[in-house]
């Protein structure tokens, strides 16, 4: 990957684009290059099914003429002057937007840390193929596994080059290496599928390919011969950490400033109030060294800091970009994400902080309940908080995982779920969203 990482020429080109936009009549402007390089290999049943490679440096120019704004995007090789003139001409005939603006000059980062996000390790196609085959072979060797849905390995990087008309100029890159495998157990109508994966910034941190494959095989075999369970209205549901990360994602969505501004969050009127069970904390930290979702500055050139978004159950902050903050009468907290020509707020390294009980003891304390390993469907209404999703997992009986369960639905309201959640102590901070095993009391389970 090292042959394609030089960002200096892109910074120079972006700076020139800003100058041309100002010359064409823009009051303010920013230019961004979203960078991406990736290679991947997929295999199935011992044979290579496909190899892919892609790379892009996508330019976007955003210009402001008074309260009017326009954005244009282009691929490398475009004519700088023509792009700048086109953007300014578009802005002059655009409707006014009272909230669109660059980050305030006092908020932009004058310096930013090296977060050690880029691993220059070269990973050959042969090495990726070898890893994918090793995962699949290890999974298929688990007794009871009957087929493969495929395995894959990938390597690449992404990054951002940003220049603004009020003095910010910076860039960063983050590498990414991944491995995944999906396998099937059982025959005919009694087949089950499961998977395992790992994704890291540094190649040396990736889980061993054979270990990933073995875990996938063991997971799917445990799901064989599932049962349905009786419908119940006061069931304690335990979320496996892999599922719990999605639950924390719902919290992030509910405290996103853009959702609050659009009035599409069920927590939009809850600032300063208790929204999670007392004692629980939600943190967000963009500055973790080698963090999965770390960034030295956001999509507007603002350096974010670690924040406790929900403290002792009380909502303290929204995720904010500059325009969203302005709409809400607040100030940005450096959570702006650049998506092409748009800037929207989002979390970085988000975590529901762990409790002090081991997951085994948490399950034992429940007695009877439902342990969820996979959720199906998108039955979550972020305006009302209504939650209803298909689920598979294991029935908890006398404090132990007793037998696999499928074809059930779990339901509640996220407002109630947030107030009834108990975290274990087994948090894994390897991913951009981190959560331990979670137990949630009082849910409805629809079975047979």
C-alpha positions as CSV (number, residue, x, y, z in Angstrom):
1,X,0.0,0.0,0.0
2,X,2.9,2.3,0.6
3,X,3.3,3.3,-3.0
4,X,0.0,5.2,-3.1
5,X,-0.1,7.0,0.2
6,X,1.6,10.4,-0.5
7,X,-1.0,13.1,0.3
8,X,1.1,16.2,-0.4
9,X,0.1,16.5,-4.0
10,X,-3.6,16.2,-3.0
11,X,-3.2,18.9,-0.3
12,X,-1.6,21.2,-2.9
13,X,-4.4,20.5,-5.4
14,X,-7.0,21.1,-2.8
15,X,-5.4,24.4,-1.7
16,X,-5.3,25.6,-5.4
17,X,-9.0,24.7,-5.7
18,X,-9.8,26.9,-2.7
19,X,-7.9,29.8,-4.2
20,X,-9.7,29.5,-7.5
21,X,-13.1,29.3,-5.7
22,X,-12.3,32.6,-3.9
23,X,-11.2,34.2,-7.1
24,X,-14.5,33.1,-8.8
25,X,-16.5,34.8,-6.1
26,X,-16.9,32.5,-3.1
27,X,-16.8,34.0,0.3
28,X,-15.7,30.8,1.9
29,X,-14.9,27.3,0.7
30,X,-13.5,23.9,1.6
31,X,-12.1,21.2,-0.5
32,X,-11.9,17.6,0.6
33,X,-10.5,14.4,-0.9
34,X,-11.9,11.1,0.4
35,X,-9.3,8.5,-0.2
36,X,-9.8,4.8,-0.6
37,X,-7.7,1.7,-1.6
38,X,-8.8,-1.8,-1.1
39,X,-8.0,-5.4,-2.3
40,X,-9.9,-8.5,-1.4
41,X,-10.0,-12.3,-2.1
42,X,-13.0,-14.6,-1.7
43,X,-12.9,-18.4,-1.7
44,X,-15.5,-21.2,-1.4
45,X,-14.9,-24.9,-0.9
46,X,-11.2,-24.6,-1.4
47,X,-11.3,-22.5,-4.6
48,X,-10.8,-18.9,-5.3
49,X,-14.1,-17.3,-6.3
50,X,-13.0,-13.8,-6.9
51,X,-10.4,-11.1,-6.4
52,X,-11.2,-7.4,-6.3
53,X,-9.2,-4.2,-6.2
54,X,-10.3,-0.6,-6.1
55,X,-8.9,2.8,-5.5
56,X,-10.2,6.3,-5.6
57,X,-9.4,9.9,-4.6
58,X,-12.8,11.6,-4.8
59,X,-12.6,15.4,-4.7
60,X,-15.5,17.6,-3.4
61,X,-15.6,21.4,-3.3
62,X,-18.1,23.2,-1.1
63,X,-18.5,27.0,-1.6
64,X,-20.4,29.7,0.3
65,X,-21.7,32.9,-1.3
66,X,-23.4,34.7,1.6
67,X,-25.9,32.2,3.0
68,X,-26.0,30.3,-0.2
69,X,-24.0,27.1,-0.6
70,X,-23.3,24.6,-3.3
71,X,-21.1,21.5,-3.6
72,X,-19.6,19.7,-6.5
73,X,-17.6,16.6,-6.8
74,X,-15.1,15.2,-9.3
75,X,-12.6,12.5,-10.0
76,X,-8.8,13.2,-10.3
77,X,-7.8,14.9,-13.5
78,X,-10.6,17.5,-13.5
79,X,-10.0,21.1,-14.6
80,X,-9.6,23.1,-11.3
81,X,-10.8,26.4,-12.7
82,X,-13.9,25.0,-14.4
83,X,-14.9,23.1,-11.2
84,X,-14.5,26.2,-9.0
85,X,-16.4,28.5,-11.4
86,X,-19.2,25.9,-11.7
87,X,-19.5,25.6,-7.9
88,X,-19.8,29.3,-7.4
89,X,-22.3,29.7,-10.2
90,X,-24.4,27.0,-8.6
91,X,-24.2,28.7,-5.2
92,X,-25.4,32.0,-6.5
93,X,-28.7,30.6,-7.6
94,X,-29.2,28.2,-4.7
95,X,-31.7,29.0,-1.9
96,X,-30.3,30.5,1.3
97,X,-29.4,28.1,4.1
98,X,-29.1,29.9,7.4
99,X,-27.3,27.0,9.0
100,X,-24.7,25.9,6.4
101,X,-21.2,27.2,7.1
102,X,-17.6,26.3,7.7
103,X,-16.6,25.5,11.2
104,X,-15.8,28.6,13.2
105,X,-12.2,29.7,12.9
106,X,-11.7,29.3,16.6
107,X,-12.8,25.7,16.5
108,X,-10.5,24.4,13.8
109,X,-7.5,22.3,14.9
110,X,-4.2,24.2,14.9
111,X,-2.4,21.0,15.6
112,X,-3.5,17.4,15.9
113,X,-2.0,14.1,17.2
114,X,-0.6,11.2,15.4
115,X,-2.9,8.4,16.4
116,X,-0.9,5.6,14.8
117,X,-3.7,4.6,12.4
118,X,-1.7,3.5,9.4
119,X,0.1,0.2,9.0
120,X,2.2,0.2,5.8
121,X,2.4,-3.6,5.8
122,X,2.1,-5.1,2.3
123,X,-0.3,-8.0,2.1
124,X,-0.1,-10.0,-1.2
125,X,-3.0,-11.6,-3.0
126,X,-1.4,-14.9,-2.3
127,X,-1.3,-14.2,1.5
128,X,-4.9,-13.2,1.5
129,X,-5.9,-16.3,-0.4
130,X,-3.9,-18.4,2.1
131,X,-5.7,-16.9,5.0
132,X,-9.1,-17.3,3.5
133,X,-8.5,-20.9,2.7
134,X,-7.2,-21.5,6.2
135,X,-10.3,-20.0,7.8
136,X,-12.6,-22.2,5.6
137,X,-10.6,-25.3,6.2
138,X,-10.6,-24.8,10.0
139,X,-14.4,-24.2,10.0
140,X,-15.1,-27.2,7.8
141,X,-13.0,-29.4,10.1
142,X,-15.4,-28.8,13.0
143,X,-17.6,-31.9,13.4
144,X,-21.2,-31.1,12.2
145,X,-20.2,-28.4,9.7
146,X,-21.5,-29.6,6.3
147,X,-20.9,-26.7,3.8
148,X,-19.3,-23.3,3.3
149,X,-20.9,-20.0,2.3
150,X,-17.4,-18.7,1.7
151,X,-14.4,-17.0,3.3
152,X,-12.6,-13.8,2.5
153,X,-9.7,-11.6,3.4
154,X,-9.1,-7.9,2.6
155,X,-6.6,-5.1,3.0
156,X,-6.7,-1.4,2.3
157,X,-6.9,2.1,3.7
158,X,-9.1,5.1,3.7
159,X,-8.4,8.7,4.6
160,X,-9.2,12.3,4.3
161,X,-7.4,15.4,2.9
162,X,-9.1,18.6,3.9
163,X,-8.3,22.3,3.1
164,X,-10.5,25.2,4.2
165,X,-10.4,28.9,3.2
166,X,-9.9,30.0,6.8
167,X,-6.6,28.2,7.4
168,X,-7.0,24.5,8.0
169,X,-4.9,22.1,6.0
170,X,-4.5,18.5,7.0
171,X,-4.7,14.8,6.1
172,X,-4.7,11.4,7.7
173,X,-4.9,7.7,6.6
174,X,-6.2,4.7,8.4
175,X,-5.4,1.1,7.2
176,X,-7.8,-1.8,7.6
177,X,-7.3,-5.5,7.4
178,X,-10.1,-8.0,7.6
179,X,-10.9,-11.7,7.6
180,X,-14.3,-13.4,7.7
181,X,-15.9,-16.8,7.1
182,X,-19.5,-18.2,6.9
183,X,-20.4,-21.8,7.2
184,X,-23.4,-24.1,7.3
185,X,-24.2,-27.1,9.6
186,X,-27.0,-29.7,9.2
187,X,-28.8,-30.9,6.1
188,X,-32.0,-30.1,4.2
189,X,-34.6,-28.1,6.1
190,X,-32.5,-28.4,9.3
191,X,-29.6,-26.3,8.1
192,X,-28.1,-23.5,10.2
193,X,-25.7,-20.8,9.2
194,X,-23.2,-18.7,11.3
195,X,-20.1,-16.8,10.8
196,X,-17.1,-15.2,12.5
197,X,-14.7,-12.3,11.5
198,X,-12.1,-9.9,12.6
199,X,-11.1,-6.4,11.5
200,X,-8.1,-4.4,12.6
201,X,-6.0,-1.4,11.7
202,X,-2.8,-3.4,12.0
203,X,-2.2,-6.7,10.3
204,X,-0.3,-8.1,13.3
205,X,-3.3,-7.5,15.5
206,X,-5.7,-9.7,13.4
207,X,-6.9,-12.9,14.9
208,X,-5.3,-16.1,13.5
209,X,-7.2,-17.3,10.4
210,X,-7.6,-20.8,11.8
211,X,-9.0,-19.5,15.1
212,X,-11.6,-17.4,13.2
213,X,-12.6,-20.4,11.2
214,X,-12.8,-22.7,14.2
215,X,-15.0,-20.2,16.1
216,X,-17.4,-19.9,13.1
217,X,-17.7,-23.7,13.0
218,X,-18.3,-24.1,16.7
219,X,-20.9,-21.3,16.6
220,X,-23.0,-22.9,13.8
221,X,-22.9,-26.4,15.3
222,X,-24.3,-25.1,18.6
223,X,-27.3,-23.8,16.6
224,X,-28.4,-27.2,15.3
225,X,-31.9,-28.5,16.2
226,X,-33.3,-25.3,17.5
227,X,-36.7,-25.2,19.3
228,X,-39.4,-22.6,19.6
229,X,-40.3,-21.4,23.1
230,X,-43.6,-20.2,24.6
231,X,-44.7,-16.6,24.3
232,X,-43.9,-14.6,27.4
233,X,-44.4,-11.0,28.5
234,X,-41.8,-10.5,31.2
235,X,-38.7,-12.2,29.8
236,X,-35.1,-11.2,30.6
237,X,-33.2,-11.1,27.3
238,X,-29.4,-11.2,27.2
239,X,-27.5,-9.8,24.2
240,X,-24.3,-11.4,23.1
241,X,-21.6,-8.7,22.7
242,X,-21.8,-9.0,19.0
243,X,-25.5,-8.2,19.1
244,X,-25.0,-5.7,22.0
245,X,-23.0,-3.4,19.6
246,X,-26.1,-2.9,17.5
247,X,-28.0,-2.0,20.6
248,X,-25.5,0.7,21.5
249,X,-25.8,1.9,17.9
250,X,-29.4,2.6,18.6
251,X,-28.4,4.8,21.5
252,X,-26.0,6.6,19.1
253,X,-28.7,7.2,16.6
254,X,-31.0,8.6,19.3
255,X,-28.5,11.2,20.5
256,X,-27.4,12.2,17.0
257,X,-27.9,16.0,16.7
258,X,-29.1,15.6,13.1
259,X,-32.0,13.4,14.3
260,X,-32.8,15.8,17.1
261,X,-32.9,18.7,14.6
262,X,-35.2,16.7,12.3
263,X,-37.3,15.7,15.3
264,X,-36.8,12.0,14.4
265,X,-35.3,10.9,17.7
266,X,-37.4,9.6,20.6
267,X,-34.9,11.3,23.0
268,X,-35.1,14.7,21.3
269,X,-36.6,16.3,24.5
270,X,-34.5,14.4,27.0
271,X,-31.3,16.5,27.3
272,X,-30.3,16.7,31.0
273,X,-32.7,13.9,31.9
274,X,-32.1,10.3,32.9
275,X,-32.3,8.1,29.7
276,X,-30.2,5.1,30.8
277,X,-30.2,3.0,34.0
278,X,-28.5,4.9,36.8
279,X,-24.8,4.1,36.9
280,X,-24.4,3.5,33.2
281,X,-22.1,5.6,31.0
282,X,-21.8,6.0,27.2
283,X,-18.4,7.4,26.1
284,X,-17.1,8.6,22.7
285,X,-13.4,9.1,22.0
286,X,-12.0,10.0,18.6
287,X,-8.4,10.2,19.9
288,X,-7.7,6.6,21.0
289,X,-4.3,5.5,19.6
290,X,-4.9,2.7,17.1
291,X,-8.7,3.0,17.8
292,X,-10.9,1.5,15.1
293,X,-12.8,4.7,14.5
294,X,-10.2,7.2,15.6
295,X,-9.5,10.4,13.7
296,X,-7.2,13.3,14.5
297,X,-9.8,15.8,13.2
298,X,-13.3,15.6,11.9
299,X,-14.7,16.3,8.4
300,X,-14.6,20.1,9.1
301,X,-11.1,20.3,10.6
302,X,-12.3,20.3,14.2
303,X,-10.4,18.2,16.7
304,X,-12.8,16.2,18.9
305,X,-12.2,15.2,22.5
306,X,-13.3,12.3,24.6
307,X,-16.8,12.9,25.8
308,X,-19.1,11.2,28.3
309,X,-22.3,11.4,26.2
310,X,-24.5,9.8,28.9
311,X,-23.2,10.0,32.4
312,X,-24.7,8.0,35.3
313,X,-27.7,7.5,33.0
314,X,-28.1,11.2,32.3
315,X,-28.0,12.5,28.8
316,X,-25.2,15.2,28.5
317,X,-24.5,15.8,24.9
318,X,-25.6,15.3,21.3
319,X,-23.3,14.3,18.5
320,X,-22.8,17.6,16.6
321,X,-21.3,19.0,13.4
322,X,-21.1,22.7,12.9
323,X,-24.3,23.2,10.9
324,X,-26.3,20.8,13.1
325,X,-25.0,22.6,16.2
326,X,-25.9,25.9,14.7
327,X,-29.5,24.7,14.0
328,X,-29.8,23.6,17.6
329,X,-28.2,26.8,19.1
330,X,-25.1,24.9,20.2
331,X,-21.4,24.5,19.3
332,X,-19.8,21.7,17.4
333,X,-18.1,19.0,19.4
334,X,-16.0,17.7,16.5
335,X,-18.2,14.9,15.3
336,X,-18.7,16.0,11.7
337,X,-18.3,13.3,9.1
338,X,-17.7,14.1,5.5
339,X,-19.8,12.0,3.1
340,X,-19.0,13.4,-0.3
341,X,-20.4,16.9,-0.4
342,X,-22.3,16.6,3.0
343,X,-21.2,16.9,6.6
344,X,-23.2,15.1,9.2
345,X,-22.6,14.2,12.8
346,X,-21.7,10.7,13.9
347,X,-20.0,8.9,16.7
348,X,-16.3,7.8,16.7
349,X,-15.1,5.1,19.2
350,X,-18.3,4.6,21.0
351,X,-18.7,2.5,24.1
352,X,-21.3,1.5,26.6
353,X,-18.9,1.1,29.6
354,X,-18.9,-2.3,31.3
355,X,-20.2,-3.3,34.7
356,X,-18.4,-5.4,37.3
357,X,-20.1,-8.8,36.9
358,X,-18.8,-11.6,34.7
359,X,-21.1,-12.6,31.9
360,X,-21.4,-16.2,33.3
361,X,-22.5,-14.8,36.7
362,X,-25.0,-12.4,35.0
363,X,-26.6,-15.3,33.1
364,X,-26.6,-17.4,36.3
365,X,-28.4,-14.7,38.2
366,X,-31.2,-14.6,35.6
367,X,-32.4,-18.1,36.1
368,X,-34.6,-18.4,33.0
369,X,-34.4,-16.2,30.0
370,X,-33.3,-15.8,26.4
371,X,-29.7,-15.3,25.2
372,X,-29.6,-13.6,21.7
373,X,-26.8,-14.3,19.2
374,X,-28.4,-12.9,16.1
375,X,-31.2,-10.4,15.3
376,X,-33.2,-10.4,12.1
377,X,-35.0,-7.5,10.4
378,X,-35.1,-3.8,10.9
379,X,-38.0,-3.4,13.3
380,X,-36.8,-0.3,15.2
381,X,-38.8,3.0,15.1
382,X,-36.4,5.7,16.1
383,X,-39.2,8.3,16.3
384,X,-41.2,6.4,18.9
385,X,-38.6,3.9,20.2
386,X,-40.8,0.9,19.4
387,X,-38.6,-2.2,19.0
388,X,-39.5,-5.5,17.5
389,X,-37.1,-7.9,15.9
390,X,-36.8,-11.5,15.0
391,X,-34.1,-13.3,17.0
392,X,-32.2,-16.6,17.4
393,X,-30.1,-17.7,20.3
394,X,-30.3,-20.0,23.3
395,X,-32.7,-20.5,26.1
396,X,-31.4,-19.9,29.5
397,X,-32.6,-22.5,32.0
398,X,-31.5,-22.5,35.7
399,X,-28.8,-20.1,34.9
400,X,-27.2,-22.0,32.0
401,X,-27.5,-22.0,28.2
402,X,-29.8,-25.0,27.7
403,X,-30.7,-25.4,24.0
404,X,-30.8,-23.4,20.8
405,X,-33.9,-21.3,20.0
406,X,-35.1,-19.8,16.6
407,X,-38.2,-18.3,15.0
408,X,-39.0,-15.9,17.9
409,X,-39.6,-12.2,18.1
410,X,-38.4,-10.0,21.0
411,X,-40.2,-6.6,21.5
412,X,-40.3,-3.6,23.8
413,X,-39.6,0.1,23.6
414,X,-36.1,1.4,23.6
415,X,-37.0,3.9,26.3
416,X,-37.8,1.0,28.6
417,X,-34.9,-1.1,27.4
418,X,-32.4,1.7,28.2
419,X,-33.7,1.9,31.8
420,X,-33.5,-1.9,32.4
421,X,-30.1,-2.8,30.9
422,X,-27.4,-4.4,33.0
423,X,-23.9,-4.7,31.5
424,X,-21.4,-7.4,32.2
425,X,-17.6,-6.8,32.4
426,X,-16.5,-8.4,29.1
427,X,-16.2,-5.4,26.8
428,X,-14.1,-5.7,23.6
429,X,-12.8,-2.3,22.4
430,X,-11.5,-3.6,19.1
431,X,-14.3,-2.2,17.1
432,X,-15.8,1.3,16.5
433,X,-18.8,0.4,18.8
434,X,-17.9,-1.5,21.9
435,X,-20.3,-3.2,24.3
436,X,-20.2,-6.0,26.9
437,X,-22.8,-8.7,27.3
438,X,-26.1,-6.9,28.2
439,X,-29.1,-8.2,30.1
440,X,-32.4,-6.4,29.6
441,X,-35.4,-7.2,31.8
442,X,-39.0,-7.0,31.0
443,X,-39.1,-7.8,27.3
444,X,-41.9,-9.5,25.4
445,X,-41.0,-12.7,23.6
446,X,-43.3,-14.0,20.9
447,X,-42.8,-17.7,20.3
448,X,-45.2,-20.5,19.6
